[in-house]
Amino acid sequence: MSYLTSVLASVGDDRDHWWFVFPFFWLLWFAVIATFFYFVVFRRRSGRCAPGSDRARAILAERFARGEISGEELRDRLAQLP
């Protein structure tokens, strides 16, 4: 009976087997913070133009080349694009 009691008493005392979890914990937090900075900071800086603004500029250039709009109207409309 004393062997069983000593085994059960020592179960909660051995915490040396959790050492390998802590590096993964810190890597997980680093990944969360890096993802946050990527989506919030870096993507916001690089995405200053709206996704369709390049296509809108191309359409305006084509219309100007065909003579459908004047140079002044082209400049006015380009100034309105983001």
Beta strands, then each sheet from edge to edge (+ up, - down):
end
